[in-house]
């Protein structure tokens, strides 16, 4: 989401090389570049003005000490101000209310409210909450059916919509059902519009009055740009918003919404949607997001993804297999590639590593993900014996494997070379070292079984 902004901010500080102190004169050009970068990212103009002034005041006179360069010193100031702009610290989403806690989702049509309702339900179910979902979008029957199916997918219950009932009546009925069913949380999905209008706002107010929600969350599309600011103003005036959820952050968004909405609404960003799948919702952390914007990476998010995606039992089996000298075959390689896919592919991993954003930008969009799929397709084209014994794959077998996957023999050769290099690495690592590594991971991450 922030790739262009990251690139522009990085260039903005390059002119400070060789300076021993940050002064108003030598940071003027850099701040102009930062200002343009933020405006191009669709950050609201009033927000940009306040941000640039805050950075200028704090940066001027800052000494460049130790091993820091002037650029690094300015980046440090920008980081602190970005964190402050996005809320200062992470706000825990803790529903400390007498059940059922009611969550109302509001926003424009297309922002992803219905999908977010399903994601949020899954997140809360993982927190051991019983969740009931209800849709009040009676004008769009597909929205009701979509939410019902999402509820089934994530393991939440769904309150049916009674024909002819008004949205406030539907919401009130769902609240009564949540009380009778002893649910912990009721999530109310509201109707959206292509633009802000009086009818929409009045309907949302009526639903709000009917259920008196504990949380009123504004759902906004990361790609909305300046429209997000206008919508945020309108909804914050209509409802006493308590938080914001930013959706579609995995798309080709410029990121301005993330930096503007909190300032406009005065409410914290609570979650960020990073994909279409129901698990693609993560708590928003201003410090971690600021580090990602500035190309510093987000190692914490990377570790969390690894914990979710890596099959610990499979990793232990692989360690034991290597320890017994049985080698590393194509079944093992396929397993590793699939786990890499679960973590969002190579591009997603690079963006979370310090300095990795620049490397990720050099990759053609989607290239790494396509390459993963191609490699898995080649392995699927092999026979079970070929996967277990790569050494038997001769010229004729390579031609057959390539034809079966719809690729060239050169693609098979590259895959075989990659496998050989990984096999050498495994041999150098040794089963004992690999097992100790798994033990170390188990010690660092509570709940992970030891090999």
N, C-alpha and C positions, 0 to 999 in steps of 0.2 A: 504493500500500500504506500509506503513512504520512500520508495526507491529513488524517485526524481528529487524529492526534497533532501534525502540523504546525500545525493550526488552534488546538489547545489550548495548545501551547507559545507560539505567537505572542501569544495573549491573556494568557498568564501574566505577560508582562513589561510589559504596557501600563500597569500600576499604578505603574510606576517613573518615569513621566514627571515631569520637573521636579526630580528629586533629583540632587544633585551628588556623592553618594558612596553606595556600597552598604554598608548596615549590616545587622546581624542582624534589626533590627526591620522595616526597609522591604523586605527580601527574603523575610520569613517567609510573607506571603500568596502571593507569586509561587511560592515553593518548594512550598507546599501544592498550588497549581494544577498545578505540574509533576509532583508526586507522583501526583495524581489522573489526570493525562493518561497517565502511564506505566502505572498500574494498569489503566485502561480499555483500554489497548493490549495488555493481557495480558502485560505484563512480570512476571516472577516477583517476588514480594514481597521475598525476601532481596536480589535484585539492585537493586530500587528503593531499599531502605533504604541500601545501600552507596553508590549513585549520588547520592542526595539529600545524604547526609552529606559526600561528597567535594565536591559543588558548593558547599554551604554554607561549608565550611572555606576553599575557595579564593576564594569571592565576597566574603565579609565583609572590609571594609577596602579593597576594590579601588577605586582612584581612577578617576573618569570624566574622561579627558583628551582634549584635542584636540576633534574633532568628534563623538566618541562620545556617545551618550545612555546613561543607566543601563541601559536595556533592552538596548542593544547590547552593553554590557559584560558583562551577565549571560549573554546569548546566547553570547558568546565563551567564557565559562567552561563553559557547558553543552555547547558544541561540542567543546571539548577533552576533557571527560569522556565524551561519547558516543563519540568516537574511541577513547579508552582502553578503554571498555567493549566495543567491537566488535573489539578486537585491536591498536589502536595504529597499525599500518601494514599495507599490503597485503602478503600473502604470495604470492609467485610460485609457481605450480604447475609446478615444474621436476622432471621425472622423470630425475634423474641416477642411474640404476641400470643395471646390466648387463641388456640386453634378454633376454627380455621383462619389462618392468615390469608387475606385477600390481596392478590396482585393484579392490578389493572394495567394492561398494555395499550398504549395509544401511539398514533403516528399516521403518516400519510400512506396511501395505497402504494404497494410496491416496496415498502421499506423492509418487509420481511417479518411482520408481526406474527403471523401464523406459524411460520417456521421457527421463529424465536420462542414462541410459546411452548412448542414441543421440545426445543433444546433446553429451555429453562426447567421444564418438567423433569427431563432426564437428569439434569444437574441436581435438582432437589431430591429426586428419588435416590441418587447416589449418596445423598446426605441422610438417608433413612427416613425420608418424609413420604407420607401418603398424599398423593396429588390428584386433584380433580380439575379437568379442563372444561371450559365452556366457550362457545363462540356466540357473539351477539351480532354477527354480520349477516342479517337476514336478507339483505339485498343481493348477496352473492352466495348462492347455495354451494358452489364449489369450495368456498372457504370453510364452510361447516364440515363438509366431507373430508377436506384436507386435514383439518384439525383432528377429526375423529380417527383418521388413519395414523396420524402422527402419535396420537395417544396410545393406540395399539402397539406401535413400534417401540415406544420408549417405556411401556409398562404402566402408563397412567390410566385413570378412569376418565370417561367422557360423559358429560351431562347432555342428554338429547335436547334438541330445540323443538318446542311445541309449535305447530303450525298456527299462524295468526297472532302469536304472542309478540309484544313489543320488546326491543332490546333491553330496557330496564327491567321488565317483568322476567325475561329469560335469566338475566343476571341474578335477580332476587331469588328466583326459583333454584338456581344453582347453589346459591349461598345456603338456602334452607336444606338442600340435599347434602351439602358438605357438612353441615352441622349434624344432621341425622346419621350420616355415614362415618362420623368421627374422622374426617380428613384433616390433615395438618395444614394443607395449602389449597386454595382455590385460585386458579389463574384464569382471568377473564380477558379474552381476545376481542377487541373492538373493531368496528368497520373503519376502513380507510377511504380516502378520497384522492383524486388526482391533484387536487389543490385544496387550500384551506377555505372553508365556507361556514356560514353561520349554522347551517343545519347539522353539520358534523360536530361542531363544538357544543351545540346544545344537546345532542344525543350523548356525547361523552360525559357532559355534566350530569345528565339524568341518570346514566348508568352509575356514575360516581356516587350520586346521592342515594341510589338504591342499595348499594353494597358497602359504602363507606370503607374503601380499600385502605390497607395499611401501607401498601407500596403503590405509587403511581409512576410507572416507568415509561419514559419516552423512547420509542424505538426509531432510530434514524439510520438511513442508508449512508454509508461512508462515501458513496459516489455522488451524493446529492449536491455537494459544493455549497454555493451561497443559498440555495433553496433550503438547505438544512438549517441555516441560521434563521431564515424567515419562519419556518415551521416551528423551530424551537421557541421563538418568541411567542407565537400564537398559542401553542399548547401550554407554555408556562403561565400565560395569562389566564387560560381557561381552567387549568388544574393546578393544584398544589403539588407539582412534581417532586418526587423524592430521589430520582436517579435516571440515568440514561443508559441505553444499550446500543452500541454501534454495530451495525451489521455489514456484511459483504466486505470485510476488511481484507479478504484474500483477492479481491478483484483489482481492476486497474484504476483504483481510486487515488486521488492526490493527497488525501489525508487531512484536508483542511477542517472537515467536520469534527474530527477528534480533538483538534486544537481550539475550535471555536465554541462548540456546544456547551461545554462546561462553564465557560466564561459568560455565555448568554443566559443560560438557565439558572446558574448558581447551584446546580445539583451535580453530584459526582458521577463520573462514568463508572458503571458497575461491571459491565461485561462487554466483551468484544466478540463478534461472530467471525470465525475464520474459515468457513466452508459451508457446504450444503448438508453434510452429515449431522446427525443429531448430537454427536459428541463434540462438534466444532464450536464450542462456546467456552471461553476462558475468562476468569476474573480479570478485570483491568487493573494494572499496576502502573501508575504514572512514571515511576523511576525506571522500570524495565522498558516501558514504551519509549521514554526519552533516550535511553541507551540504544535502542534499535534505530530510532530516527537518526541518531548521530553516528551510526555505523559501529557502535561499541559491542554489538551483539546482545544476546539475551540467553546466557548459559543456563539460568534457572529454568526458563521455558523449555530449553533443549533437554535438560535432565528430566523434566516432567513428561515430555513426549516420549523419551526413551523408556521411562517407567511404565507408561501406558502401552506402548507398542511392542516392546521386546518380550518375547516369550521366554521366561526364565528357565522353564523346564527344558525347552529346546536348546538354550544356551548351555545348560549343564550337560545335556546329552552330547553336545558337540565337544565340550571340554573333555569329557570322559572318552569320547571316540578318538580324539587327537592323542590323549594320554596313552591309549592302547595301540597307537601307531596305525590306525585304520585309515588315516588320510582324510582329505576334505573333498567330497565328490560334488556333483552337480545338484543333487538333492539339497545338500547343505547350502550351496550358493543360491539356489532358488529361494530357500527359506530366508536368507539374509536380504535378498533383493525385495522380497515381499514385506519384510519388516521395515525396510527403508521406505517403501511406498506408504506404509501406515503412518510414518512420521512426516509425510508431506513431500517426500522426494528430496533430491540433492539441493535444489534451490532453496527450499524451506530451511534445511539444516544450515546451509551456508549463511543465510541471513541472521541466524541466531548466534553465529560465532563472531568473536571480535575481529573486525576487518573483513568479515566474510561477505558483507553486503556488496562491496566493490567487485568481488569475484563472481557473485551471483548475477550482477548486472551484465557481465561479459557473456553469460550463457544466453543463447537464443531462447525467447519465451517458450517454455514447455519442452525444450530440447532434452533436458536431463530426465524428465518424466517419461517422454516418448522412448528414450533409450532404455530405461528400466523395463518398459513393457516389451520392447523388442527382444531384450535378453531373456526375459521370462518366456516369451513365445518360442525362442530357439530351444530353450531347455525342454519345453513341453513337446517339441517336435522330436525329441530323442526317445529312444526305447528305454525301458527301465534298466536294462543291462548297461546301456551307454551312459546313463546318468551315474550308475554306481562305479563304472570302470571307464573313465574318460580316455585312458590310454589306447583303447581299441578303436577310437574314432579315426579312421583312415580317410583317404581322399573320397572314395565312393560314399561313405557314410556322411561326410561333410556335405556333399552335393545333395544327398537325400534330405538331410536335416534342413539345409537352406531352402530347398524347394518346399518342404512341408510347412515352413514358417513364412513363405513368400518373400525370402530375402536372398542375398548373395552369399557365395562361399566365403568372401572376405569377412562378412559379418560373423560367420561361424569361427573363422580363424581368430578374430579379435576376442570373441568370447572365450575360446580355448586358452588364449594367451592370458586373459584376465584371470581365469581360473587357476592357471599354473602359477601366476604371481601370488595369488591369495594362498595357494597351497604351500608355497615356499615360506610365506610369512607365518603361516600356522606352524610349520615345522620349526622355524627359528624360535617362535614363541614357546612352543612346547606345551604339552598337556598340563604339566605341573604348574607352570606359570599361569596358564589360562584358568585353571581351577582356583589358584590363589586369587586371581583377579576377580573371579565370580564371588569368592568369599569376601573380598574387600568390598565389592558392590553390595553384598548382603548386609555387611556391617554399616554401610553408609545409608542404605535405604531400608528403614524398618518395614518388616513384613515380608521382605524378600527371603525365600528359603536359601539355605546354604548348600553348596554342592557336596 
